[in-house]
Every structure is written in C-alpha cells, then in structure tokens.
Amino acid sequence: MATGGMPDPQAGQDPAQPAPSVLNQSVARNMAMVVAGKAVAVVAGIAVTVLTTRHLGPTDYGRYREVLNYVIFGSVFVDLGLYMIVLRELGRPGNHARFLGAAMALRLTATGAALFAVSVAGLLLLDDPVVRTGMFVGALYYTVYQASELLIAVFQRHLRQDRQVMAEMAGSAALVALTVMAVAL
C-alpha cells in the first residue's frame, strides 16, 4: 500500500515484466519486423517459383507440386494444435526447456510417422516413380521444417521475433541463391 491508504499501482506487478508502454513498443516493433520478413519471404518465394517453373518445365514442375501437395496434406493431420499449446505453456512459470524438449520430440515423432505413412501409401497408390521417391525426400524435409516452426513460439514468448525474422530472411536469401545455382547447373 502506498501512503495515504491508496493502493500502489506498481504493487503486484512482476518486476521482470516491462512497463506497458515498453511492452507496446516491443510488440509494435516485433509486428513490423514480422511484416517485413513476410514480405521478403513472399518476394523470394515468387522468385524461386519462377526459376523452378522455367527450369523444370510443365511436366516436371507438375511432379514437384504433386509431391508438395501430398506431403503438406499429410502434415496437416499431425499438427494437433501443438504450437498453441507450446505458446500457452511458455507463458506459465516452470521448466520450459523440459516441456519444449518433450513437445519437439512429439512433433518430430508424429510428423515423421505420418509423413512416412503418406509416403508408403504413395508407393502403393501412385504410378510415377519420380513422385514416389520425391515424397520420401519431401517427408524428411517437411518433418524438420515442422520442428523448426515450433521454435517460433520461444521467440514470441520473449518478444524477440526480430531474431526469428532475421533467420527467415537469411533462409529466403539462401533459398534464392541455391535455386539460382541449381538452375545454372
């Protein structure tokens, strides 16, 4: 209690939490970084799509898209709302490292098993050997990708999405560079 019987507005506030105005600035800065990062990712995605489409031609690009469709379709079923659960649990006090490790193991196991099953189904149901092989490659890639996406919750929890966005922009630049090199070969 403050003097004069008036309640202290700072009483009960966690000293580790920033003041509301600092928090608002941090959220605004993080949002601006996310929007900028997504814009860079979209431009990079368009560039990669143009390069890939021109290099592969209609038939092979169709195979590429078919692989992606099957793999992404299979991964939708294993999300299980895990990202939102991780984000919620990171907001609570406790052993975050242990919880995040368990969530990562669950994500890797569930995604890996589901995408392996989808790839095996592709072996049995699809005629094109390129698509069947591509599904296994895509399943491996997408399993790792899904696990890395889970880590974004840590950056959100600590209002440090700038680091995640910088990594995403660097990854987009690397993807364009690698695509240019692959097309040139």
Backbone as JSON, one array per atom type, in Angstrom:
{
  "sequence": "MATGGMPDPQAGQDPAQPAPSVLNQSVARNMAMVVAGKAVAVVAGIAVTVLTTRHLGPTDYGRYREVLNYVIFGSVFVDLGLYMIVLRELGRPGNHARFLGAAMALRLTATGAALFAVSVAGLLLLDDPVVRTGMFVGALYYTVYQASELLIAVFQRHLRQDRQVMAEMAGSAALVALTVMAVAL",
  "N": [[0.83, -1.19, 0.0], [0.48, 2.19, -0.75], [1.35, 5.43, 0.58], [-1.12, 7.19, 2.45], [-3.22, 5.46, 2.24], [-3.91, 4.74, -0.31], [-3.92, 2.4, -2.95], [-0.89, 1.0, -4.23], [0.03, 1.4, -7.51], [2.03, -0.06, -8.67], [2.29, -2.27, -7.12], [2.2, -5.76, -6.92], [2.86, -6.08, -9.52], [4.9, -7.86, -11.7], [8.34, -7.55, -11.41], [10.02, -8.36, -13.44], [8.63, -8.08, -15.76], [8.15, -5.85, -18.49], [7.28, -2.33, -18.46], [3.97, -1.17, -19.37], [4.05, 0.69, -21.63], [6.57, 0.21, -22.73], [6.23, -2.43, -23.38], [4.2, -2.23, -25.32], [5.62, -0.85, -27.32], [7.54, -2.77, -27.91], [5.97, -4.89, -28.88], [4.88, -3.64, -31.14], [7.23, -3.15, -32.61], [8.08, -5.78, -33.03], [5.93, -6.71, -34.57], [6.18, -5.11, -36.87], [8.65, -6.06, -37.79], [7.95, -8.72, -38.37], [6.09, -8.38, -40.45], [7.75, -7.18, -42.4], [9.6, -9.25, -42.73], [7.93, -11.28, -43.73], [7.19, -10.12, -46.14], [9.64, -10.12, -47.52], [10.01, -12.89, -47.65], [7.84, -13.62, -49.29], [8.49, -12.34, -51.73], [10.89, -13.7, -52.26], [9.85, -16.28, -52.48], [8.25, -16.04, -54.78], [10.23, -15.51, -56.67], [11.71, -17.92, -56.55], [9.73, -19.71, -57.38], [9.28, -18.85, -60.04], [11.85, -19.29, -61.17], [12.12, -22.07, -60.75], [9.89, -23.13, -62.11], [10.41, -22.35, -64.77], [12.79, -23.71, -65.2], [12.18, -26.47, -64.75], [10.0, -27.03, -66.4], [6.66, -27.77, -67.67], [5.79, -30.5, -67.13], [7.63, -31.68, -65.26], [7.53, -29.73, -63.27], [4.91, -30.02, -62.5], [5.07, -32.57, -61.32], [6.71, -31.93, -59.15], [5.03, -30.15, -57.7], [2.99, -31.95, -57.14], [4.24, -33.74, -55.37], [4.73, -31.94, -53.23], [2.07, -31.29, -52.55], [1.0, -33.77, -51.61], [2.69, -34.25, -49.4], [2.32, -31.97, -47.77], [-0.42, -32.18, -47.33], [-0.49, -34.52, -45.79], [0.87, -33.63, -43.52], [-0.85, -31.86, -42.3], [-2.61, -33.25, -40.71], [-1.21, -33.91, -38.43], [-0.62, -31.75, -36.86], [-1.97, -31.15, -34.48], [-2.54, -28.98, -32.84], [-0.34, -28.3, -31.44], [1.48, -26.16, -31.5], [0.07, -23.95, -30.43], [-0.4, -24.9, -27.86], [2.23, -25.1, -26.89], [2.95, -22.39, -26.95], [1.13, -21.37, -25.05], [1.97, -22.78, -22.73], [4.57, -21.85, -22.42], [4.09, -19.37, -21.42], [3.54, -19.78, -18.82], [4.88, -20.21, -15.48], [7.71, -22.34, -14.9], [9.55, -25.31, -15.89], [10.67, -24.69, -18.79], [12.44, -25.64, -20.7], [12.42, -28.42, -20.47], [9.74, -28.98, -21.09], [9.59, -27.93, -23.71], [11.41, -29.6, -24.98], [10.06, -32.06, -24.81], [7.8, -31.43, -26.34], [9.0, -30.97, -28.8], [10.03, -33.5, -29.36], [7.62, -34.89, -29.58], [6.51, -33.55, -31.81], [8.41, -34.15, -33.84], [8.26, -36.97, -33.89], [5.49, -37.51, -34.39], [5.02, -36.09, -36.81], [7.01, -37.17, -38.47], [6.26, -39.93, -38.49], [3.65, -39.81, -39.59], [4.11, -38.64, -42.11], [5.84, -40.5, -43.2], [4.08, -42.65, -43.39], [2.28, -41.57, -45.27], [4.02, -41.41, -47.44], [4.61, -44.12, -47.86], [2.06, -44.99, -48.56], [1.91, -43.61, -50.94], [3.77, -45.07, -52.41], [2.32, -47.35, -52.88], [0.02, -46.46, -54.19], [0.55, -44.63, -56.26], [1.67, -44.11, -59.64], [3.89, -42.87, -60.8], [7.34, -43.03, -60.59], [9.12, -40.97, -59.95], [7.63, -39.15, -58.45], [6.91, -40.82, -56.32], [9.42, -41.34, -55.12], [10.16, -38.71, -54.57], [8.32, -38.07, -52.61], [9.28, -39.25, -50.25], [11.65, -37.8, -49.87], [10.57, -35.23, -49.62], [9.04, -35.68, -47.32], [10.98, -36.06, -45.34], [12.27, -33.54, -45.36], [10.06, -31.86, -44.69], [9.38, -32.77, -42.16], [11.54, -31.91, -40.57], [11.28, -29.18, -41.02], [8.74, -28.63, -39.84], [9.38, -29.11, -37.16], [11.22, -27.04, -36.69], [9.55, -24.86, -36.96], [8.12, -24.94, -34.62], [9.78, -23.79, -32.78], [9.44, -21.09, -33.06], [7.6, -20.22, -31.25], [9.06, -19.82, -28.91], [10.51, -17.49, -29.48], [8.35, -15.73, -29.77], [7.31, -15.76, -27.19], [9.26, -14.43, -25.72], [9.22, -12.0, -26.89], [10.98, -11.55, -29.04], [10.94, -11.69, -31.84], [12.34, -10.53, -33.82], [14.78, -11.81, -34.14], [14.01, -14.3, -35.11], [12.81, -13.49, -37.49], [15.0, -12.4, -38.84], [16.47, -14.73, -39.25], [14.65, -16.05, -40.92], [14.64, -14.33, -43.15], [17.31, -14.56, -43.95], [17.29, -17.25, -44.58], [15.51, -17.19, -46.74], [17.0, -15.71, -48.6], [19.13, -17.48, -48.94], [17.74, -19.65, -50.06], [16.92, -18.59, -52.54], [19.47, -18.1, -53.66], [20.55, -20.73, -53.72], [18.69, -21.94, -55.43], [19.14, -20.52, -57.79], [21.76, -21.36, -58.29], [21.31, -24.14, -58.6], [19.66, -24.18, -60.85], [21.4, -23.14, -62.72], [23.22, -25.15, -63.02]],
  "CA": [[0.0, 0.0, 0.0], [1.19, 3.47, -0.79], [0.96, 6.32, 1.65], [-2.45, 7.78, 2.35], [-4.21, 4.41, 2.1], [-4.17, 4.47, -1.72], [-3.15, 1.25, -3.4], [0.26, 1.27, -5.08], [-0.24, 0.81, -8.82], [3.11, -0.97, -9.02], [2.24, -3.46, -6.26], [1.68, -6.94, -7.57], [3.38, -6.19, -10.88], [6.14, -8.62, -11.76], [9.41, -6.63, -11.8], [10.67, -8.85, -14.65], [7.81, -7.68, -16.9], [8.35, -4.45, -18.84], [6.15, -1.43, -18.28], [3.05, -1.28, -20.51], [4.47, 1.44, -22.82], [7.7, -0.52, -23.31], [5.65, -3.64, -23.95], [3.52, -1.83, -26.56], [6.65, -0.56, -28.32], [8.16, -4.04, -28.28], [5.01, -5.61, -29.71], [4.81, -2.93, -32.42], [8.48, -3.39, -33.31], [8.04, -7.18, -33.46], [4.95, -6.83, -35.66], [6.79, -4.51, -38.06], [9.67, -7.0, -38.26], [7.28, -9.89, -38.95], [5.53, -7.96, -41.75], [8.88, -7.01, -43.32], [10.13, -10.58, -43.01], [6.99, -12.0, -44.61], [7.29, -9.51, -47.47], [10.86, -10.66, -48.13], [9.75, -14.31, -47.93], [6.93, -13.7, -50.44], [9.27, -11.99, -52.93], [11.79, -14.82, -52.5], [9.03, -17.4, -52.93], [7.87, -15.79, -56.17], [11.44, -15.68, -57.48], [12.01, -19.35, -56.62], [8.7, -20.35, -58.21], [9.55, -18.51, -61.44], [13.05, -20.01, -61.6], [11.85, -23.51, -60.75], [8.94, -23.43, -63.18], [11.1, -22.22, -66.05], [13.82, -24.75, -65.32], [11.63, -27.82, -64.8], [9.01, -27.22, -67.46], [5.32, -28.1, -67.14], [5.63, -31.87, -66.62], [8.4, -31.88, -64.03], [7.01, -28.83, -62.24], [3.69, -30.69, -62.01], [5.51, -33.61, -60.39], [7.19, -31.23, -57.96], [3.85, -29.69, -56.97], [2.27, -33.12, -56.66], [4.95, -34.18, -54.16], [4.45, -30.98, -52.16], [0.67, -31.42, -52.13], [0.84, -34.97, -50.78], [3.42, -34.1, -48.14], [1.64, -30.96, -46.95], [-1.7, -32.76, -46.94], [-0.23, -35.45, -44.69], [1.34, -32.94, -42.31], [-1.96, -31.13, -41.68], [-3.26, -34.1, -39.73], [-0.4, -34.15, -37.23], [-0.33, -30.52, -36.14], [-2.53, -31.41, -33.16], [-2.62, -27.77, -32.04], [0.83, -28.3, -30.56], [2.08, -24.83, -31.45], [-0.68, -23.12, -29.48], [-0.16, -25.46, -26.53], [3.58, -24.69, -26.5], [2.9, -20.96, -26.67], [0.44, -21.2, -23.77], [2.79, -23.3, -21.63], [5.73, -20.98, -22.24], [3.63, -18.23, -20.65], [3.4, -20.18, -17.42], [6.17, -20.49, -14.84], [8.07, -23.75, -14.87], [10.7, -25.77, -16.63], [10.33, -24.57, -20.21], [13.34, -26.46, -21.52], [11.93, -29.8, -20.44], [8.47, -29.0, -21.84], [9.87, -27.72, -25.12], [12.04, -30.83, -25.46], [9.01, -33.06, -24.98], [6.97, -31.01, -27.47], [9.79, -31.18, -30.01], [10.04, -34.95, -29.61], [6.28, -35.25, -30.07], [6.35, -33.02, -33.17], [9.24, -34.94, -34.76], [7.73, -38.34, -33.99], [4.17, -37.53, -35.04], [5.14, -35.66, -38.21], [7.8, -38.18, -39.18], [5.46, -41.15, -38.68], [2.53, -39.54, -40.51], [4.61, -38.42, -43.47], [6.33, -41.79, -43.67], [2.89, -43.42, -43.78], [1.79, -40.99, -46.52], [4.97, -41.79, -48.48], [4.39, -45.55, -48.14], [0.81, -45.05, -49.31], [2.25, -43.17, -52.28], [4.42, -46.2, -53.1], [1.29, -48.32, -53.26], [-1.08, -45.89, -54.97], [0.96, -43.76, -57.36], [2.39, -44.77, -60.72], [5.1, -42.14, -61.19], [8.44, -43.31, -59.66], [9.73, -39.71, -59.51], [6.76, -38.62, -57.38], [7.02, -41.72, -55.17], [10.71, -41.06, -54.47], [10.1, -37.34, -54.07], [7.53, -37.99, -51.38], [10.16, -39.56, -49.12], [12.54, -36.65, -49.69], [9.73, -34.16, -49.09], [8.63, -36.03, -45.95], [12.12, -35.79, -44.47], [12.41, -32.08, -45.27], [8.94, -31.23, -44.01], [9.45, -33.13, -40.74], [12.49, -30.98, -39.95], [10.67, -27.85, -41.11], [7.69, -28.54, -38.82], [10.03, -29.0, -35.86], [11.8, -25.71, -36.55], [8.44, -23.92, -36.79], [7.7, -24.98, -33.22], [10.67, -22.91, -32.02], [9.0, -19.7, -33.17], [6.88, -19.91, -30.01], [10.03, -19.31, -27.94], [10.76, -16.09, -29.83], [7.14, -14.98, -29.46], [7.19, -15.67, -25.72], [10.22, -13.45, -25.21], [9.09, -10.8, -27.73], [12.22, -11.42, -29.81], [10.7, -12.21, -33.18], [13.32, -9.96, -34.73], [15.78, -12.84, -34.42], [13.37, -15.3, -35.97], [12.61, -12.88, -38.8], [16.31, -12.31, -39.48], [16.78, -16.08, -39.72], [13.77, -16.33, -42.05], [15.11, -13.57, -44.3], [18.56, -15.19, -44.39], [16.89, -18.5, -45.24], [14.92, -16.85, -48.04], [18.11, -15.35, -49.49], [19.85, -18.72, -49.24], [16.9, -20.43, -50.96], [17.03, -18.0, -53.88], [20.83, -18.35, -54.15], [20.68, -22.16, -54.05], [17.86, -22.2, -56.61], [19.88, -19.97, -58.95], [22.88, -22.28, -58.55], [20.78, -25.42, -59.1], [19.17, -23.94, -62.21], [22.57, -22.89, -63.56], [23.92, -26.43, -63.27]],
  "C": [[0.87, 1.24, 0.0], [0.71, 4.33, 0.37], [-0.43, 6.87, 1.4], [-3.54, 6.74, 2.1], [-4.56, 4.09, 0.65], [-3.34, 3.27, -2.15], [-2.03, 1.68, -4.34], [0.03, 0.61, -6.44], [0.84, -0.18, -9.25], [3.09, -2.25, -8.2], [1.62, -4.62, -7.03], [2.17, -7.1, -9.0], [4.72, -6.91, -10.82], [7.26, -7.69, -12.21], [10.13, -7.09, -13.07], [9.9, -8.45, -15.9], [8.05, -6.21, -17.21], [7.09, -3.64, -18.58], [5.27, -1.49, -19.52], [3.5, -0.53, -21.76], [5.65, 0.76, -23.5], [7.19, -1.78, -23.99], [4.96, -3.32, -25.27], [4.53, -1.54, -27.67], [7.3, -1.85, -28.81], [7.25, -4.85, -29.19], [4.92, -4.96, -31.09], [6.07, -3.18, -33.25], [8.51, -4.83, -33.85], [7.07, -7.36, -34.63], [5.51, -6.25, -36.95], [7.85, -5.44, -38.64], [9.03, -8.21, -38.94], [6.72, -9.55, -40.33], [6.65, -7.81, -42.78], [9.46, -8.37, -43.71], [9.24, -11.37, -43.94], [7.02, -11.43, -46.02], [8.52, -10.03, -48.21], [10.66, -12.12, -48.52], [8.84, -14.48, -49.14], [7.68, -13.39, -51.73], [10.23, -13.14, -53.27], [11.02, -16.03, -53.03], [8.61, -17.25, -54.39], [9.07, -16.01, -57.09], [11.79, -17.17, -57.64], [10.99, -20.08, -57.49], [8.94, -20.08, -59.69], [10.76, -19.3, -61.94], [12.8, -21.51, -61.73], [10.93, -23.9, -61.89], [9.62, -23.37, -64.54], [12.11, -23.33, -66.26], [13.21, -26.14, -65.51], [10.7, -28.05, -65.98], [7.7, -27.71, -66.86], [5.22, -29.49, -66.51], [6.36, -32.06, -65.3], [7.95, -30.94, -62.92], [5.71, -29.4, -61.67], [4.02, -31.8, -61.03], [5.95, -33.0, -59.06], [6.02, -30.77, -57.09], [3.05, -30.86, -56.4], [2.92, -33.66, -55.38], [4.63, -33.25, -53.0], [3.01, -31.12, -51.65], [0.45, -32.62, -51.24], [1.49, -34.8, -49.41], [2.72, -33.09, -47.23], [0.29, -31.47, -46.47], [-1.51, -33.7, -45.75], [0.16, -34.75, -43.41], [0.22, -32.19, -41.6], [-2.57, -31.95, -40.55], [-2.48, -34.26, -38.43], [-0.06, -32.87, -36.47], [-0.79, -30.62, -34.69], [-2.65, -30.17, -32.27], [-1.43, -27.59, -31.13], [1.46, -26.93, -30.43], [1.38, -23.95, -30.41], [-0.48, -23.61, -28.04], [1.22, -25.03, -26.03], [3.59, -23.21, -26.14], [2.24, -20.69, -25.32], [1.32, -21.64, -22.6], [4.03, -22.46, -21.39], [5.36, -19.73, -21.46], [3.46, -18.53, -19.18], [4.78, -20.39, -16.81], [6.45, -22.0, -14.85], [9.29, -24.04, -15.7], [10.37, -25.78, -18.12], [11.2, -25.46, -21.07], [12.83, -27.9, -21.59], [10.64, -29.92, -21.26], [8.72, -28.86, -23.33], [10.54, -28.95, -25.73], [11.01, -31.92, -25.72], [8.12, -32.71, -26.18], [7.7, -31.23, -28.78], [9.85, -32.65, -30.37], [8.69, -35.41, -30.15], [6.09, -34.78, -31.51], [7.15, -33.85, -34.17], [8.67, -36.34, -34.97], [6.42, -38.38, -34.76], [4.27, -37.15, -36.51], [5.9, -36.7, -39.02], [6.99, -39.43, -39.48], [4.34, -40.93, -39.69], [3.03, -39.37, -41.94], [5.25, -39.68, -44.04], [5.17, -42.65, -44.15], [2.32, -42.9, -45.1], [2.71, -41.41, -47.68], [4.82, -43.27, -48.85], [3.09, -45.73, -48.92], [1.05, -44.6, -50.76], [2.94, -44.26, -53.08], [3.38, -47.17, -53.65], [0.28, -47.77, -54.25], [-0.67, -45.11, -56.21], [1.8, -44.51, -58.39], [3.76, -44.15, -61.0], [6.23, -42.39, -60.19], [9.12, -42.04, -59.15], [8.92, -39.13, -58.34], [6.89, -39.51, -56.13], [8.32, -41.48, -54.41], [10.7, -39.67, -53.84], [9.31, -37.21, -52.78], [8.37, -38.31, -50.15], [11.12, -38.41, -48.82], [11.76, -35.48, -49.07], [9.3, -34.43, -47.66], [9.76, -35.74, -44.97], [12.3, -34.29, -44.26], [11.3, -31.48, -44.42], [8.89, -31.6, -42.53], [10.38, -32.18, -39.99], [11.92, -29.56, -39.94], [9.61, -27.65, -40.03], [8.3, -28.39, -37.43], [10.61, -27.6, -35.65], [10.71, -24.65, -36.36], [7.96, -23.85, -35.34], [8.54, -24.02, -32.37], [10.27, -21.44, -32.1], [8.25, -19.28, -31.91], [7.82, -19.35, -28.95], [10.31, -17.84, -28.21], [9.54, -15.22, -29.52], [7.01, -14.76, -27.96], [8.07, -14.57, -25.16], [10.22, -12.15, -26.02], [10.38, -10.51, -28.47], [12.05, -12.01, -31.2], [11.65, -11.6, -34.19], [14.38, -10.99, -35.09], [15.22, -13.91, -35.35], [13.19, -14.75, -37.38], [13.94, -12.75, -39.54], [16.73, -13.68, -40.02], [15.93, -16.43, -40.93], [14.22, -15.58, -43.3], [16.42, -14.14, -44.83], [18.26, -16.51, -45.11], [16.29, -18.26, -46.6], [16.01, -16.48, -49.04], [18.9, -16.59, -49.89], [19.06, -19.59, -50.22], [16.98, -19.9, -52.39], [18.41, -18.29, -54.45], [21.03, -19.81, -54.55], [19.86, -22.54, -55.27], [18.56, -21.7, -57.87], [21.03, -20.89, -59.3], [22.39, -23.61, -59.14], [20.29, -25.28, -60.55], [20.34, -23.76, -63.18], [23.32, -24.18, -63.88], [23.17, -27.18, -64.28]]
}
